[in-house]
Amino acid sequence: MKWLIVILLSILSILFLEKGIELWTVINHVDGDGIGISFIGMSISERVLIESIPGYALGFTIASLIPILVAINLALRLKPKKNMDTTNI
């Protein structure tokens, strides 16, 4: 069960990073006033000004670090614990 959580957190982290990279690359190709930003089918904002796109890109890029750090922490804690016989100590 814990490995499922690790995998889901890793996928979420990849999705955040992918959106951040997409926003970093689209900055120079925006025509008009701005763009609409959506993530996993949810609309974040209908109209983001061109000047604000780097802030969103940085936010998604940094947000990708949080789930991957939690996933790494869970993965490292999954080591089996040794059963200690307290009567022979």
PyMOL Python script that loads the backbone (N, CA, C, O; Angstrom):
from pymol import cmd

cmd.read_pdbstr("""\
ATOM      1  N   MET A   1       0.818  -1.194   0.000  1.00  0.00           N
ATOM      2  CA  MET A   1       0.000   0.000   0.000  1.00  0.00           C
ATOM      3  C   MET A   1       0.864   1.260   0.000  1.00  0.00           C
ATOM      4  O   MET A   1       0.546   2.237  -0.679  1.00  0.00           O
ATOM      5  N   LYS A   2       1.959   1.234   0.766  1.00  0.00           N
ATOM      6  CA  LYS A   2       2.814   2.408   0.824  1.00  0.00           C
ATOM      7  C   LYS A   2       3.523   2.648  -0.502  1.00  0.00           C
ATOM      8  O   LYS A   2       3.789   3.793  -0.868  1.00  0.00           O
ATOM      9  N   TRP A   3       3.830   1.574  -1.221  1.00  0.00           N
ATOM     10  CA  TRP A   3       4.482   1.741  -2.522  1.00  0.00           C
ATOM     11  C   TRP A   3       3.530   2.395  -3.512  1.00  0.00           C
ATOM     12  O   TRP A   3       3.973   3.129  -4.395  1.00  0.00           O
ATOM     13  N   LEU A   4       2.248   2.146  -3.383  1.00  0.00           N
ATOM     14  CA  LEU A   4       1.263   2.799  -4.242  1.00  0.00           C
ATOM     15  C   LEU A   4       1.275   4.311  -4.008  1.00  0.00           C
ATOM     16  O   LEU A   4       1.197   5.092  -4.956  1.00  0.00           O
ATOM     17  N   ILE A   5       1.372   4.713  -2.751  1.00  0.00           N
ATOM     18  CA  ILE A   5       1.446   6.133  -2.418  1.00  0.00           C
ATOM     19  C   ILE A   5       2.715   6.747  -2.976  1.00  0.00           C
ATOM     20  O   ILE A   5       2.688   7.865  -3.491  1.00  0.00           O
ATOM     21  N   VAL A   6       3.824   6.034  -2.882  1.00  0.00           N
ATOM     22  CA  VAL A   6       5.096   6.523  -3.429  1.00  0.00           C
ATOM     23  C   VAL A   6       4.976   6.718  -4.938  1.00  0.00           C
ATOM     24  O   VAL A   6       5.434   7.727  -5.474  1.00  0.00           O
ATOM     25  N   ILE A   7       4.367   5.766  -5.617  1.00  0.00           N
ATOM     26  CA  ILE A   7       4.205   5.859  -7.074  1.00  0.00           C
ATOM     27  C   ILE A   7       3.279   7.024  -7.438  1.00  0.00           C
ATOM     28  O   ILE A   7       3.573   7.775  -8.368  1.00  0.00           O
ATOM     29  N   LEU A   8       2.164   7.182  -6.712  1.00  0.00           N
ATOM     30  CA  LEU A   8       1.240   8.278  -6.998  1.00  0.00           C
ATOM     31  C   LEU A   8       1.881   9.642  -6.752  1.00  0.00           C
ATOM     32  O   LEU A   8       1.669  10.574  -7.529  1.00  0.00           O
ATOM     33  N   LEU A   9       2.655   9.765  -5.690  1.00  0.00           N
ATOM     34  CA  LEU A   9       3.351  11.021  -5.419  1.00  0.00           C
ATOM     35  C   LEU A   9       4.393  11.318  -6.490  1.00  0.00           C
ATOM     36  O   LEU A   9       4.582  12.472  -6.877  1.00  0.00           O
ATOM     37  N   SER A  10       5.061  10.288  -6.963  1.00  0.00           N
ATOM     38  CA  SER A  10       6.048  10.476  -8.021  1.00  0.00           C
ATOM     39  C   SER A  10       5.384  10.932  -9.315  1.00  0.00           C
ATOM     40  O   SER A  10       5.901  11.808 -10.008  1.00  0.00           O
ATOM     41  N   ILE A  11       4.249  10.342  -9.637  1.00  0.00           N
ATOM     42  CA  ILE A  11       3.514  10.749 -10.843  1.00  0.00           C
ATOM     43  C   ILE A  11       3.035  12.187 -10.719  1.00  0.00           C
ATOM     44  O   ILE A  11       3.114  12.952 -11.681  1.00  0.00           O
ATOM     45  N   LEU A  12       2.537  12.563  -9.542  1.00  0.00           N
ATOM     46  CA  LEU A  12       2.096  13.937  -9.326  1.00  0.00           C
ATOM     47  C   LEU A  12       3.259  14.911  -9.478  1.00  0.00           C
ATOM     48  O   LEU A  12       3.103  15.992 -10.046  1.00  0.00           O
ATOM     49  N   SER A  13       4.415  14.524  -8.972  1.00  0.00           N
ATOM     50  CA  SER A  13       5.599  15.360  -9.098  1.00  0.00           C
ATOM     51  C   SER A  13       5.997  15.535 -10.556  1.00  0.00           C
ATOM     52  O   SER A  13       6.363  16.633 -10.974  1.00  0.00           O
ATOM     53  N   ILE A  14       5.927  14.463 -11.327  1.00  0.00           N
ATOM     54  CA  ILE A  14       6.259  14.535 -12.754  1.00  0.00           C
ATOM     55  C   ILE A  14       5.273  15.447 -13.486  1.00  0.00           C
ATOM     56  O   ILE A  14       5.668  16.210 -14.368  1.00  0.00           O
ATOM     57  N   LEU A  15       3.990  15.367 -13.121  1.00  0.00           N
ATOM     58  CA  LEU A  15       2.991  16.223 -13.757  1.00  0.00           C
ATOM     59  C   LEU A  15       3.233  17.694 -13.442  1.00  0.00           C
ATOM     60  O   LEU A  15       3.110  18.542 -14.326  1.00  0.00           O
ATOM     61  N   PHE A  16       3.578  18.008 -12.192  1.00  0.00           N
ATOM     62  CA  PHE A  16       3.901  19.388 -11.823  1.00  0.00           C
ATOM     63  C   PHE A  16       5.115  19.878 -12.610  1.00  0.00           C
ATOM     64  O   PHE A  16       5.110  20.986 -13.147  1.00  0.00           O
ATOM     65  N   LEU A  17       6.155  19.043 -12.676  1.00  0.00           N
ATOM     66  CA  LEU A  17       7.363  19.434 -13.391  1.00  0.00           C
ATOM     67  C   LEU A  17       7.087  19.626 -14.879  1.00  0.00           C
ATOM     68  O   LEU A  17       7.593  20.564 -15.494  1.00  0.00           O
ATOM     69  N   GLU A  18       6.289  18.742 -15.448  1.00  0.00           N
ATOM     70  CA  GLU A  18       5.936  18.866 -16.864  1.00  0.00           C
ATOM     71  C   GLU A  18       5.196  20.173 -17.135  1.00  0.00           C
ATOM     72  O   GLU A  18       5.468  20.842 -18.132  1.00  0.00           O
ATOM     73  N   LYS A  19       4.269  20.541 -16.264  1.00  0.00           N
ATOM     74  CA  LYS A  19       3.526  21.793 -16.440  1.00  0.00           C
ATOM     75  C   LYS A  19       4.449  22.991 -16.277  1.00  0.00           C
ATOM     76  O   LYS A  19       4.325  23.975 -17.006  1.00  0.00           O
ATOM     77  N   GLY A  20       5.370  22.915 -15.330  1.00  0.00           N
ATOM     78  CA  GLY A  20       6.333  24.004 -15.152  1.00  0.00           C
ATOM     79  C   GLY A  20       7.209  24.184 -16.378  1.00  0.00           C
ATOM     80  O   GLY A  20       7.434  25.312 -16.816  1.00  0.00           O
ATOM     81  N   ILE A  21       7.705  23.090 -16.937  1.00  0.00           N
ATOM     82  CA  ILE A  21       8.533  23.163 -18.138  1.00  0.00           C
ATOM     83  C   ILE A  21       7.726  23.687 -19.317  1.00  0.00           C
ATOM     84  O   ILE A  21       8.225  24.475 -20.120  1.00  0.00           O
ATOM     85  N   GLU A  22       6.471  23.244 -19.417  1.00  0.00           N
ATOM     86  CA  GLU A  22       5.604  23.735 -20.493  1.00  0.00           C
ATOM     87  C   GLU A  22       5.427  25.247 -20.401  1.00  0.00           C
ATOM     88  O   GLU A  22       5.469  25.941 -21.416  1.00  0.00           O
ATOM     89  N   LEU A  23       5.229  25.758 -19.182  1.00  0.00           N
ATOM     90  CA  LEU A  23       5.048  27.198 -19.021  1.00  0.00           C
ATOM     91  C   LEU A  23       6.339  27.957 -19.291  1.00  0.00           C
ATOM     92  O   LEU A  23       6.302  29.060 -19.836  1.00  0.00           O
ATOM     93  N   TRP A  24       7.485  27.382 -18.917  1.00  0.00           N
ATOM     94  CA  TRP A  24       8.761  28.037 -19.218  1.00  0.00           C
ATOM     95  C   TRP A  24       8.970  28.152 -20.728  1.00  0.00           C
ATOM     96  O   TRP A  24       9.498  29.156 -21.207  1.00  0.00           O
ATOM     97  N   THR A  25       8.556  27.123 -21.483  1.00  0.00           N
ATOM     98  CA  THR A  25       8.785  27.145 -22.926  1.00  0.00           C
ATOM     99  C   THR A  25       7.760  27.974 -23.682  1.00  0.00           C
ATOM    100  O   THR A  25       8.047  28.432 -24.788  1.00  0.00           O
ATOM    101  N   VAL A  26       6.587  28.180 -23.127  1.00  0.00           N
ATOM    102  CA  VAL A  26       5.532  28.901 -23.838  1.00  0.00           C
ATOM    103  C   VAL A  26       5.631  30.412 -23.637  1.00  0.00           C
ATOM    104  O   VAL A  26       4.902  31.159 -24.289  1.00  0.00           O
ATOM    105  N   ILE A  27       6.496  30.872 -22.769  1.00  0.00           N
ATOM    106  CA  ILE A  27       6.579  32.307 -22.454  1.00  0.00           C
ATOM    107  C   ILE A  27       6.808  33.143 -23.711  1.00  0.00           C
ATOM    108  O   ILE A  27       6.173  34.184 -23.881  1.00  0.00           O
ATOM    109  N   ASN A  28       7.690  32.712 -24.578  1.00  0.00           N
ATOM    110  CA  ASN A  28       8.032  33.497 -25.766  1.00  0.00           C
ATOM    111  C   ASN A  28       7.032  33.341 -26.903  1.00  0.00           C
ATOM    112  O   ASN A  28       7.136  34.046 -27.907  1.00  0.00           O
ATOM    113  N   HIS A  29       6.075  32.444 -26.773  1.00  0.00           N
ATOM    114  CA  HIS A  29       5.146  32.172 -27.862  1.00  0.00           C
ATOM    115  C   HIS A  29       3.710  32.571 -27.553  1.00  0.00           C
ATOM    116  O   HIS A  29       2.782  32.070 -28.187  1.00  0.00           O
ATOM    117  N   VAL A  30       3.514  33.458 -26.596  1.00  0.00           N
ATOM    118  CA  VAL A  30       2.168  33.895 -26.216  1.00  0.00           C
ATOM    119  C   VAL A  30       1.791  35.107 -27.053  1.00  0.00           C
ATOM    120  O   VAL A  30       2.511  36.105 -27.077  1.00  0.00           O
ATOM    121  N   ASP A  31       0.650  35.013 -27.743  1.00  0.00           N
ATOM    122  CA  ASP A  31       0.164  36.181 -28.455  1.00  0.00           C
ATOM    123  C   ASP A  31      -1.075  36.694 -27.744  1.00  0.00           C
ATOM    124  O   ASP A  31      -1.834  35.920 -27.161  1.00  0.00           O
ATOM    125  N   GLY A  32      -1.267  37.960 -27.794  1.00  0.00           N
ATOM    126  CA  GLY A  32      -2.411  38.550 -27.107  1.00  0.00           C
ATOM    127  C   GLY A  32      -2.041  38.969 -25.698  1.00  0.00           C
ATOM    128  O   GLY A  32      -0.880  39.239 -25.389  1.00  0.00           O
ATOM    129  N   ASP A  33      -3.060  39.016 -24.852  1.00  0.00           N
ATOM    130  CA  ASP A  33      -2.856  39.494 -23.488  1.00  0.00           C
ATOM    131  C   ASP A  33      -2.290  38.439 -22.552  1.00  0.00           C
ATOM    132  O   ASP A  33      -1.572  38.773 -21.610  1.00  0.00           O
ATOM    133  N   GLY A  34      -2.600  37.182 -22.793  1.00  0.00           N
ATOM    134  CA  GLY A  34      -2.130  36.137 -21.895  1.00  0.00           C
ATOM    135  C   GLY A  34      -2.670  34.786 -22.291  1.00  0.00           C
ATOM    136  O   GLY A  34      -3.171  34.595 -23.399  1.00  0.00           O
ATOM    137  N   ILE A  35      -2.558  33.839 -21.355  1.00  0.00           N
ATOM    138  CA  ILE A  35      -3.011  32.476 -21.629  1.00  0.00           C
ATOM    139  C   ILE A  35      -3.843  31.972 -20.460  1.00  0.00           C
ATOM    140  O   ILE A  35      -3.805  32.539 -19.369  1.00  0.00           O
ATOM    141  N   GLY A  36      -4.583  30.918 -20.695  1.00  0.00           N
ATOM    142  CA  GLY A  36      -5.305  30.225 -19.636  1.00  0.00           C
ATOM    143  C   GLY A  36      -4.468  29.054 -19.148  1.00  0.00           C
ATOM    144  O   GLY A  36      -3.859  28.352 -19.955  1.00  0.00           O
ATOM    145  N   ILE A  37      -4.429  28.836 -17.854  1.00  0.00           N
ATOM    146  CA  ILE A  37      -3.629  27.757 -17.279  1.00  0.00           C
ATOM    147  C   ILE A  37      -4.561  26.769 -16.602  1.00  0.00           C
ATOM    148  O   ILE A  37      -5.394  27.138 -15.775  1.00  0.00           O
ATOM    149  N   SER A  38      -4.402  25.504 -16.972  1.00  0.00           N
ATOM    150  CA  SER A  38      -5.158  24.435 -16.323  1.00  0.00           C
ATOM    151  C   SER A  38      -4.189  23.321 -15.954  1.00  0.00           C
ATOM    152  O   SER A  38      -3.157  23.129 -16.597  1.00  0.00           O
ATOM    153  N   PHE A  39      -4.554  22.583 -14.890  1.00  0.00           N
ATOM    154  CA  PHE A  39      -3.703  21.504 -14.402  1.00  0.00           C
ATOM    155  C   PHE A  39      -4.589  20.323 -14.052  1.00  0.00           C
ATOM    156  O   PHE A  39      -5.514  20.452 -13.250  1.00  0.00           O
ATOM    157  N   ILE A  40      -4.314  19.189 -14.643  1.00  0.00           N
ATOM    158  CA  ILE A  40      -5.063  17.947 -14.465  1.00  0.00           C
ATOM    159  C   ILE A  40      -6.564  18.187 -14.664  1.00  0.00           C
ATOM    160  O   ILE A  40      -7.390  17.694 -13.896  1.00  0.00           O
ATOM    161  N   GLY A  41      -6.894  18.937 -15.687  1.00  0.00           N
ATOM    162  CA  GLY A  41      -8.284  19.170 -16.026  1.00  0.00           C
ATOM    163  C   GLY A  41      -8.970  20.259 -15.219  1.00  0.00           C
ATOM    164  O   GLY A  41     -10.136  20.561 -15.473  1.00  0.00           O
ATOM    165  N   MET A  42      -8.286  20.853 -14.263  1.00  0.00           N
ATOM    166  CA  MET A  42      -8.861  21.930 -13.466  1.00  0.00           C
ATOM    167  C   MET A  42      -8.290  23.261 -13.943  1.00  0.00           C
ATOM    168  O   MET A  42      -7.080  23.401 -14.124  1.00  0.00           O
ATOM    169  N   SER A  43      -9.162  24.223 -14.141  1.00  0.00           N
ATOM    170  CA  SER A  43      -8.727  25.529 -14.598  1.00  0.00           C
ATOM    171  C   SER A  43      -8.136  26.311 -13.424  1.00  0.00           C
ATOM    172  O   SER A  43      -8.808  26.545 -12.419  1.00  0.00           O
ATOM    173  N   ILE A  44      -6.885  26.707 -13.563  1.00  0.00           N
ATOM    174  CA  ILE A  44      -6.228  27.512 -12.524  1.00  0.00           C
ATOM    175  C   ILE A  44      -6.596  28.976 -12.709  1.00  0.00           C
ATOM    176  O   ILE A  44      -6.998  29.660 -11.768  1.00  0.00           O
ATOM    177  N   SER A  45      -6.448  29.436 -13.945  1.00  0.00           N
ATOM    178  CA  SER A  45      -6.775  30.813 -14.257  1.00  0.00           C
ATOM    179  C   SER A  45      -7.149  30.909 -15.733  1.00  0.00           C
ATOM    180  O   SER A  45      -6.533  30.268 -16.584  1.00  0.00           O
ATOM    181  N   GLU A  46      -8.158  31.711 -16.021  1.00  0.00           N
ATOM    182  CA  GLU A  46      -8.601  31.864 -17.402  1.00  0.00           C
ATOM    183  C   GLU A  46      -7.676  32.773 -18.195  1.00  0.00           C
ATOM    184  O   GLU A  46      -7.452  32.548 -19.384  1.00  0.00           O
ATOM    185  N   ARG A  47      -7.139  33.796 -17.546  1.00  0.00           N
ATOM    186  CA  ARG A  47      -6.287  34.730 -18.252  1.00  0.00           C
ATOM    187  C   ARG A  47      -5.113  35.129 -17.348  1.00  0.00           C
ATOM    188  O   ARG A  47      -5.278  35.862 -16.373  1.00  0.00           O
ATOM    189  N   VAL A  48      -3.944  34.631 -17.696  1.00  0.00           N
ATOM    190  CA  VAL A  48      -2.727  34.982 -16.979  1.00  0.00           C
ATOM    191  C   VAL A  48      -1.933  35.915 -17.878  1.00  0.00           C
ATOM    192  O   VAL A  48      -1.649  35.585 -19.030  1.00  0.00           O
ATOM    193  N   LEU A  49      -1.580  37.069 -17.358  1.00  0.00           N
ATOM    194  CA  LEU A  49      -0.804  38.026 -18.130  1.00  0.00           C
ATOM    195  C   LEU A  49       0.578  37.463 -18.456  1.00  0.00           C
ATOM    196  O   LEU A  49       1.106  36.617 -17.735  1.00  0.00           O
ATOM    197  N   ILE A  50       1.144  37.943 -19.543  1.00  0.00           N
ATOM    198  CA  ILE A  50       2.451  37.458 -19.977  1.00  0.00           C
ATOM    199  C   ILE A  50       3.506  37.691 -18.895  1.00  0.00           C
ATOM    200  O   ILE A  50       4.412  36.876 -18.724  1.00  0.00           O
ATOM    201  N   GLU A  51       3.389  38.795 -18.169  1.00  0.00           N
ATOM    202  CA  GLU A  51       4.364  39.117 -17.120  1.00  0.00           C
ATOM    203  C   GLU A  51       4.264  38.146 -15.937  1.00  0.00           C
ATOM    204  O   GLU A  51       5.234  37.977 -15.197  1.00  0.00           O
ATOM    205  N   SER A  52       3.105  37.509 -15.753  1.00  0.00           N
ATOM    206  CA  SER A  52       2.893  36.616 -14.615  1.00  0.00           C
ATOM    207  C   SER A  52       3.214  35.153 -14.917  1.00  0.00           C
ATOM    208  O   SER A  52       3.262  34.335 -13.998  1.00  0.00           O
ATOM    209  N   ILE A  53       3.430  34.815 -16.165  1.00  0.00           N
ATOM    210  CA  ILE A  53       3.677  33.418 -16.531  1.00  0.00           C
ATOM    211  C   ILE A  53       4.935  32.861 -15.863  1.00  0.00           C
ATOM    212  O   ILE A  53       4.904  31.718 -15.407  1.00  0.00           O
ATOM    213  N   PRO A  54       6.055  33.616 -15.782  1.00  0.00           N
ATOM    214  CA  PRO A  54       7.223  33.050 -15.087  1.00  0.00           C
ATOM    215  C   PRO A  54       6.954  32.704 -13.619  1.00  0.00           C
ATOM    216  O   PRO A  54       7.538  31.757 -13.094  1.00  0.00           O
ATOM    217  N   GLY A  55       6.086  33.452 -12.959  1.00  0.00           N
ATOM    218  CA  GLY A  55       5.732  33.147 -11.573  1.00  0.00           C
ATOM    219  C   GLY A  55       4.991  31.824 -11.459  1.00  0.00           C
ATOM    220  O   GLY A  55       5.251  31.033 -10.552  1.00  0.00           O
ATOM    221  N   TYR A  56       4.067  31.590 -12.384  1.00  0.00           N
ATOM    222  CA  TYR A  56       3.340  30.321 -12.411  1.00  0.00           C
ATOM    223  C   TYR A  56       4.289  29.175 -12.760  1.00  0.00           C
ATOM    224  O   TYR A  56       4.211  28.094 -12.175  1.00  0.00           O
ATOM    225  N   ALA A  57       5.180  29.419 -13.712  1.00  0.00           N
ATOM    226  CA  ALA A  57       6.134  28.377 -14.105  1.00  0.00           C
ATOM    227  C   ALA A  57       7.049  28.010 -12.938  1.00  0.00           C
ATOM    228  O   ALA A  57       7.304  26.832 -12.691  1.00  0.00           O
ATOM    229  N   LEU A  58       7.534  29.009 -12.232  1.00  0.00           N
ATOM    230  CA  LEU A  58       8.378  28.753 -11.065  1.00  0.00           C
ATOM    231  C   LEU A  58       7.589  28.047  -9.968  1.00  0.00           C
ATOM    232  O   LEU A  58       8.117  27.164  -9.292  1.00  0.00           O
ATOM    233  N   GLY A  59       6.336  28.429  -9.791  1.00  0.00           N
ATOM    234  CA  GLY A  59       5.496  27.783  -8.780  1.00  0.00           C
ATOM    235  C   GLY A  59       5.280  26.310  -9.072  1.00  0.00           C
ATOM    236  O   GLY A  59       5.380  25.482  -8.167  1.00  0.00           O
ATOM    237  N   PHE A  60       4.984  25.967 -10.324  1.00  0.00           N
ATOM    238  CA  PHE A  60       4.800  24.564 -10.688  1.00  0.00           C
ATOM    239  C   PHE A  60       6.110  23.789 -10.575  1.00  0.00           C
ATOM    240  O   PHE A  60       6.117  22.630 -10.160  1.00  0.00           O
ATOM    241  N   THR A  61       7.217  24.431 -10.945  1.00  0.00           N
ATOM    242  CA  THR A  61       8.510  23.751 -10.864  1.00  0.00           C
ATOM    243  C   THR A  61       8.883  23.462  -9.415  1.00  0.00           C
ATOM    244  O   THR A  61       9.337  22.362  -9.100  1.00  0.00           O
ATOM    245  N   ILE A  62       8.697  24.426  -8.544  1.00  0.00           N
ATOM    246  CA  ILE A  62       9.006  24.215  -7.124  1.00  0.00           C
ATOM    247  C   ILE A  62       8.003  23.254  -6.491  1.00  0.00           C
ATOM    248  O   ILE A  62       8.367  22.453  -5.630  1.00  0.00           O
ATOM    249  N   ALA A  63       6.745  23.331  -6.915  1.00  0.00           N
ATOM    250  CA  ALA A  63       5.731  22.424  -6.372  1.00  0.00           C
ATOM    251  C   ALA A  63       6.018  20.975  -6.739  1.00  0.00           C
ATOM    252  O   ALA A  63       5.535  20.067  -6.063  1.00  0.00           O
ATOM    253  N   SER A  64       6.783  20.739  -7.782  1.00  0.00           N
ATOM    254  CA  SER A  64       7.132  19.364  -8.147  1.00  0.00           C
ATOM    255  C   SER A  64       8.117  18.752  -7.155  1.00  0.00           C
ATOM    256  O   SER A  64       8.230  17.530  -7.063  1.00  0.00           O
ATOM    257  N   LEU A  65       8.822  19.592  -6.421  1.00  0.00           N
ATOM    258  CA  LEU A  65       9.795  19.081  -5.447  1.00  0.00           C
ATOM    259  C   LEU A  65       9.125  18.493  -4.207  1.00  0.00           C
ATOM    260  O   LEU A  65       9.641  17.545  -3.615  1.00  0.00           O
ATOM    261  N   ILE A  66       7.993  19.042  -3.816  1.00  0.00           N
ATOM    262  CA  ILE A  66       7.344  18.612  -2.574  1.00  0.00           C
ATOM    263  C   ILE A  66       6.877  17.159  -2.634  1.00  0.00           C
ATOM    264  O   ILE A  66       7.217  16.387  -1.737  1.00  0.00           O
ATOM    265  N   PRO A  67       6.109  16.748  -3.655  1.00  0.00           N
ATOM    266  CA  PRO A  67       5.681  15.340  -3.676  1.00  0.00           C
ATOM    267  C   PRO A  67       6.840  14.357  -3.841  1.00  0.00           C
ATOM    268  O   PRO A  67       6.799  13.261  -3.282  1.00  0.00           O
ATOM    269  N   ILE A  68       7.872  14.733  -4.602  1.00  0.00           N
ATOM    270  CA  ILE A  68       8.980  13.797  -4.782  1.00  0.00           C
ATOM    271  C   ILE A  68       9.781  13.659  -3.489  1.00  0.00           C
ATOM    272  O   ILE A  68      10.280  12.574  -3.194  1.00  0.00           O
ATOM    273  N   LEU A  69       9.915  14.729  -2.719  1.00  0.00           N
ATOM    274  CA  LEU A  69      10.602  14.620  -1.424  1.00  0.00           C
ATOM    275  C   LEU A  69       9.812  13.760  -0.443  1.00  0.00           C
ATOM    276  O   LEU A  69      10.393  12.978   0.309  1.00  0.00           O
ATOM    277  N   VAL A  70       8.494  13.905  -0.451  1.00  0.00           N
ATOM    278  CA  VAL A  70       7.654  13.070   0.411  1.00  0.00           C
ATOM    279  C   VAL A  70       7.741  11.608  -0.030  1.00  0.00           C
ATOM    280  O   VAL A  70       7.804  10.707   0.807  1.00  0.00           O
ATOM    281  N   ALA A  71       7.744  11.376  -1.341  1.00  0.00           N
ATOM    282  CA  ALA A  71       7.844  10.009  -1.852  1.00  0.00           C
ATOM    283  C   ALA A  71       9.187   9.380  -1.479  1.00  0.00           C
ATOM    284  O   ALA A  71       9.241   8.209  -1.105  1.00  0.00           O
ATOM    285  N   ILE A  72      10.258  10.144  -1.579  1.00  0.00           N
ATOM    286  CA  ILE A  72      11.579   9.628  -1.198  1.00  0.00           C
ATOM    287  C   ILE A  72      11.611   9.320   0.288  1.00  0.00           C
ATOM    288  O   ILE A  72      12.155   8.297   0.705  1.00  0.00           O
ATOM    289  N   ASN A  73      11.026  10.207   1.089  1.00  0.00           N
ATOM    290  CA  ASN A  73      10.979   9.983   2.534  1.00  0.00           C
ATOM    291  C   ASN A  73      10.212   8.704   2.865  1.00  0.00           C
ATOM    292  O   ASN A  73      10.653   7.913   3.698  1.00  0.00           O
ATOM    293  N   LEU A  74       9.073   8.504   2.217  1.00  0.00           N
ATOM    294  CA  LEU A  74       8.303   7.279   2.452  1.00  0.00           C
ATOM    295  C   LEU A  74       9.058   6.043   1.983  1.00  0.00           C
ATOM    296  O   LEU A  74       9.037   5.008   2.649  1.00  0.00           O
ATOM    297  N   ALA A  75       9.717   6.150   0.848  1.00  0.00           N
ATOM    298  CA  ALA A  75      10.449   4.999   0.315  1.00  0.00           C
ATOM    299  C   ALA A  75      11.602   4.606   1.227  1.00  0.00           C
ATOM    300  O   ALA A  75      11.885   3.419   1.393  1.00  0.00           O
ATOM    301  N   LEU A  76      12.262   5.582   1.814  1.00  0.00           N
ATOM    302  CA  LEU A  76      13.380   5.274   2.705  1.00  0.00           C
ATOM    303  C   LEU A  76      12.908   4.725   4.041  1.00  0.00           C
ATOM    304  O   LEU A  76      13.640   3.992   4.705  1.00  0.00           O
ATOM    305  N   ARG A  77      11.707   5.071   4.436  1.00  0.00           N
ATOM    306  CA  ARG A  77      11.155   4.559   5.697  1.00  0.00           C
ATOM    307  C   ARG A  77      10.534   3.181   5.555  1.00  0.00           C
ATOM    308  O   ARG A  77      10.097   2.600   6.549  1.00  0.00           O
ATOM    309  N   LEU A  78      10.485   2.646   4.343  1.00  0.00           N
ATOM    310  CA  LEU A  78       9.831   1.360   4.115  1.00  0.00           C
ATOM    311  C   LEU A  78      10.732   0.171   4.404  1.00  0.00           C
ATOM    312  O   LEU A  78      10.342  -0.975   4.178  1.00  0.00           O
ATOM    313  N   LYS A  79      11.920   0.432   4.896  1.00  0.00           N
ATOM    314  CA  LYS A  79      12.805  -0.678   5.209  1.00  0.00           C
ATOM    315  C   LYS A  79      12.182  -1.519   6.320  1.00  0.00           C
ATOM    316  O   LYS A  79      11.650  -0.975   7.287  1.00  0.00           O
ATOM    317  N   PRO A  80      12.246  -2.844   6.184  1.00  0.00           N
ATOM    318  CA  PRO A  80      11.637  -3.691   7.221  1.00  0.00           C
ATOM    319  C   PRO A  80      12.367  -3.537   8.552  1.00  0.00           C
ATOM    320  O   PRO A  80      13.595  -3.475   8.610  1.00  0.00           O
ATOM    321  N   LYS A  81      11.591  -3.478   9.593  1.00  0.00           N
ATOM    322  CA  LYS A  81      12.163  -3.347  10.929  1.00  0.00           C
ATOM    323  C   LYS A  81      12.497  -4.731  11.473  1.00  0.00           C
ATOM    324  O   LYS A  81      11.755  -5.693  11.278  1.00  0.00           O
ATOM    325  N   LYS A  82      13.608  -4.800  12.144  1.00  0.00           N
ATOM    326  CA  LYS A  82      14.009  -6.074  12.744  1.00  0.00           C
ATOM    327  C   LYS A  82      13.261  -6.254  14.061  1.00  0.00           C
ATOM    328  O   LYS A  82      13.148  -5.325  14.861  1.00  0.00           O
ATOM    329  N   ASN A  83      12.758  -7.455  14.268  1.00  0.00           N
ATOM    330  CA  ASN A  83      12.108  -7.762  15.531  1.00  0.00           C
ATOM    331  C   ASN A  83      13.181  -8.088  16.554  1.00  0.00           C
ATOM    332  O   ASN A  83      13.990  -8.994  16.357  1.00  0.00           O
ATOM    333  N   MET A  84      13.178  -7.351  17.631  1.00  0.00           N
ATOM    334  CA  MET A  84      14.176  -7.555  18.662  1.00  0.00           C
ATOM    335  C   MET A  84      13.575  -8.388  19.784  1.00  0.00           C
ATOM    336  O   MET A  84      12.448  -8.150  20.220  1.00  0.00           O
ATOM    337  N   ASP A  85      14.333  -9.353  20.237  1.00  0.00           N
ATOM    338  CA  ASP A  85      13.924 -10.175  21.369  1.00  0.00           C
ATOM    339  C   ASP A  85      14.421  -9.494  22.634  1.00  0.00           C
ATOM    340  O   ASP A  85      15.608  -9.558  22.954  1.00  0.00           O
ATOM    341  N   THR A  86      13.513  -8.842  23.353  1.00  0.00           N
ATOM    342  CA  THR A  86      13.904  -8.059  24.510  1.00  0.00           C
ATOM    343  C   THR A  86      14.223  -8.921  25.734  1.00  0.00           C
ATOM    344  O   THR A  86      14.756  -8.418  26.724  1.00  0.00           O
ATOM    345  N   THR A  87      13.907 -10.193  25.672  1.00  0.00           N
ATOM    346  CA  THR A  87      14.188 -11.041  26.833  1.00  0.00           C
ATOM    347  C   THR A  87      15.651 -11.432  26.906  1.00  0.00           C
ATOM    348  O   THR A  87      16.136 -11.761  27.989  1.00  0.00           O
ATOM    349  N   ASN A  88      16.371 -11.408  25.799  1.00  0.00           N
ATOM    350  CA  ASN A  88      17.780 -11.802  25.794  1.00  0.00           C
ATOM    351  C   ASN A  88      18.741 -10.630  25.842  1.00  0.00           C
ATOM    352  O   ASN A  88      19.935 -10.806  25.599  1.00  0.00           O
ATOM    353  N   ILE A  89      18.256  -9.455  26.144  1.00  0.00           N
ATOM    354  CA  ILE A  89      19.148  -8.291  26.177  1.00  0.00           C
ATOM    355  C   ILE A  89      19.866  -8.210  27.488  1.00  0.00           C
ATOM    356  O   ILE A  89      20.661  -7.295  27.701  1.00  0.00           O
TER     357      ILE A  89
END
""", "prot")
cmd.dss("prot")
cmd.show_as("cartoon", "prot")
cmd.util.cbc("prot")
cmd.orient("prot")
